[in-house]
Each structure stands twice: as structure tokens, then as C-alpha cells.
Amino acid sequence: MATLNDILEEKKDNIEMMFDEKQRTIKTSQDRKENSIIEAAVRRDAALFTSVEDGLKTNEELKIKHNYWLTYFKEMYYGK
């Protein structure tokens, strides 16, 4: 039969495990949020820089310029 100390120790272990899992979940959520913010900044800046280019007439030219700026800002923000 389990003693009171055994029961309390088991509950303490369970609480510590739950706390550790919660910390991992929080860290994962923070990482996702930070990545989302960076990705939004990359897309925003690429769109902004694409829109200020003069003389672009066709959609194809805009796509090429936009892809250029996306790559540029991904390298800048992510360091890739």
C-alpha cells in the first residue's frame, strides 16, 4: 500500500512533467509567432520595394522583381 509520502511524490512528479510540457508548448508558440512576424515583414518589404520600381509594366516583370525582393529580404532577416 502506498504511503502518503509516495502519493505526494508521485503528484509532485506529475506536476513537474506537466510544467515541463507547458514550457515546451510556450516556447514552440513563441518561436512560431516570431517566425510569423519575420515572414510578414519579408512579404511586406518585398511588396513595398516591388511597388516603388518605375517602369514595370507586365505581371511577369512584377513577379520577377517581387521574387527578387522576397529572396533579398529572406536572406536579410533569416540570414540564409
Secondary structure, 3 states (H helix, E strand, C coil): CCCHHHHHHHHHHHHHHHHHHHHHHHHHHHHHHHHHHHHHHHHHHHHHHHHCCCCCCCHHHHHHHHHHHHHHHHHHHHCC
